Amino acid sequence: MEIGPKQEILLPVKPRFIAFSLLSGFLLNLLPMGGLLDALRPDFTAMILLYWCIHQPLRIGIGAAWLFGILMDVADGALFGEHALAYSLMAFIALALRRRMSMLQIGHQFTHVTLILLVMQAVVVLTGLVAKNIFVGWTYFLGSVTAGLLWPLLSYLLKLPQRPKPDPDRI
């Protein structure tokens, strides 16, 4: 029985790749979708911020989460600071739990990721409810479950550039 994830030595991540992945997540959030797809769509920016907060806490933290939250507020037309508060809280929780999450196998991280993203979405909903007296509905929270299911794929994709190339001379 395996206790933790398979240990592998990764190359250092390039800051340009971190920036590219965050920008890609932000742009994926801006894609228009309708109906059920919109309800099932995870917050890609939050997912990628969460990943980098866990795996690169010295480069991406609460400040970066706040900045992307402000950008998301502007792009989404939301209450100014709504996503910034939610993303900052999400980053704080991720930084607090990052050692525990890094010890878990990737499939077992589903619960942590889903709960952290549910808290983030609950903050967005509560601030909208308090400020504008508008409730978006319970289907808004389906994106967190989708994000938890997509977490292994996201982790695999974001680790690809860090994996060393196989040595052709090795037998």
CORHUTA-V405597 format. One record per residue. N is the residue number from 1. RES is the residue in one small letter. SS is DSSP state (alpha for helix, beta for strand, coil for the rest). D_CENTER is the distance of its C-alpha to the mean C-alpha in Angstrom with 1 decimal. Layout:
N|RES|SS|D_CENTER ; N|RES|SS|D_CENTER
//
This chain:
1|m|coil|29.1 ; 2|e|coil|26.1 ; 3|i|coil|24.6 ; 4|g|coil|21.6 ; 5|p|coil|19.8 ; 6|k|coil|22.0 ; 7|q|coil|22.2 ; 8|e|coil|22.1 ; 9|i|coil|22.8 ; 10|l|beta|20.4 ; 11|l|coil|21.4 ; 12|p|coil|19.9 ; 13|v|coil|17.1 ; 14|k|coil|18.4 ; 15|p|alpha|17.1 ; 16|r|alpha|17.7 ; 17|f|alpha|15.4 ; 18|i|alpha|12.5 ; 19|a|alpha|13.7 ; 20|f|alpha|14.2 ; 21|s|alpha|10.8 ; 22|l|alpha|9.4 ; 23|l|alpha|12.5 ; 24|s|alpha|12.1 ; 25|g|alpha|8.9 ; 26|f|alpha|10.8 ; 27|l|alpha|13.8 ; 28|l|alpha|12.5 ; 29|n|alpha|11.8 ; 30|l|alpha|15.4 ; 31|l|coil|17.0 ; 32|p|coil|19.4 ; 33|m|coil|19.5 ; 34|g|coil|21.9 ; 35|g|coil|22.7 ; 36|l|alpha|20.9 ; 37|l|alpha|18.5 ; 38|d|alpha|17.2 ; 39|a|alpha|16.8 ; 40|l|alpha|15.1 ; 41|r|coil|12.6 ; 42|p|coil|9.0 ; 43|d|coil|7.2 ; 44|f|alpha|6.2 ; 45|t|alpha|5.9 ; 46|a|alpha|3.6 ; 47|m|alpha|1.4 ; 48|i|alpha|3.7 ; 49|l|alpha|4.5 ; 50|l|alpha|3.7 ; 51|y|alpha|5.4 ; 52|w|alpha|7.8 ; 53|c|alpha|8.5 ; 54|i|alpha|9.6 ; 55|h|alpha|11.4 ; 56|q|coil|12.7 ; 57|p|coil|13.2 ; 58|l|coil|16.3 ; 59|r|coil|14.9 ; 60|i|coil|11.6 ; 61|g|coil|11.9 ; 62|i|alpha|12.7 ; 63|g|alpha|14.8 ; 64|a|alpha|12.3 ; 65|a|alpha|9.9 ; 66|w|alpha|13.2 ; 67|l|alpha|14.3 ; 68|f|alpha|11.5 ; 69|g|alpha|12.0 ; 70|i|alpha|15.7 ; 71|l|alpha|15.3 ; 72|m|alpha|13.5 ; 73|d|alpha|16.4 ; 74|v|alpha|18.9 ; 75|a|alpha|17.7 ; 76|d|alpha|17.4 ; 77|g|coil|20.6 ; 78|a|coil|19.2 ; 79|l|coil|20.8 ; 80|f|coil|20.4 ; 81|g|coil|18.1 ; 82|e|alpha|16.6 ; 83|h|alpha|13.0 ; 84|a|alpha|13.7 ; 85|l|alpha|14.7 ; 86|a|alpha|11.9 ; 87|y|alpha|9.2 ; 88|s|alpha|11.7 ; 89|l|alpha|12.3 ; 90|m|alpha|8.8 ; 91|a|alpha|9.0 ; 92|f|alpha|12.5 ; 93|i|alpha|11.9 ; 94|a|alpha|9.6 ; 95|l|alpha|12.4 ; 96|a|alpha|14.9 ; 97|l|alpha|13.8 ; 98|r|alpha|12.8 ; 99|r|alpha|16.3 ; 100|r|alpha|16.5 ; 101|m|alpha|13.4 ; 102|s|alpha|14.7 ; 103|m|alpha|18.0 ; 104|l|coil|16.9 ; 105|q|coil|17.3 ; 106|i|alpha|14.3 ; 107|g|alpha|15.7 ; 108|h|alpha|16.0 ; 109|q|alpha|12.4 ; 110|f|alpha|12.1 ; 111|t|alpha|13.5 ; 112|h|alpha|11.5 ; 113|v|alpha|8.1 ; 114|t|alpha|10.0 ; 115|l|alpha|11.8 ; 116|i|alpha|9.2 ; 117|l|alpha|7.7 ; 118|l|alpha|11.4 ; 119|v|alpha|12.4 ; 120|m|alpha|10.2 ; 121|q|alpha|11.8 ; 122|a|alpha|15.1 ; 123|v|alpha|15.2 ; 124|v|alpha|14.9 ; 125|v|alpha|17.6 ; 126|l|alpha|19.8 ; 127|t|alpha|20.0 ; 128|g|alpha|20.9 ; 129|l|alpha|23.3 ; 130|v|alpha|24.9 ; 131|a|alpha|25.2 ; 132|k|alpha|26.0 ; 133|n|coil|27.1 ; 134|i|coil|25.1 ; 135|f|coil|23.3 ; 136|v|coil|21.1 ; 137|g|coil|21.8 ; 138|w|alpha|20.4 ; 139|t|alpha|19.0 ; 140|y|alpha|16.2 ; 141|f|alpha|14.6 ; 142|l|alpha|14.8 ; 143|g|alpha|11.5 ; 144|s|alpha|9.8 ; 145|v|alpha|12.3 ; 146|t|alpha|11.7 ; 147|a|alpha|8.0 ; 148|g|alpha|9.5 ; 149|l|alpha|12.2 ; 150|l|alpha|10.4 ; 151|w|alpha|8.5 ; 152|p|alpha|11.9 ; 153|l|alpha|12.3 ; 154|l|alpha|9.1 ; 155|s|alpha|10.2 ; 156|y|alpha|13.7 ; 157|l|alpha|13.2 ; 158|l|alpha|11.6 ; 159|k|alpha|14.4 ; 160|l|alpha|17.1 ; 161|p|alpha|18.2 ; 162|q|alpha|18.5 ; 163|r|beta|20.7 ; 164|p|coil|24.4 ; 165|k|coil|26.7 ; 166|p|coil|29.2 ; 167|d|coil|32.6 ; 168|p|coil|35.2 ; 169|d|coil|38.0 ; 170|r|coil|36.6 ; 171|i|coil|38.6
//
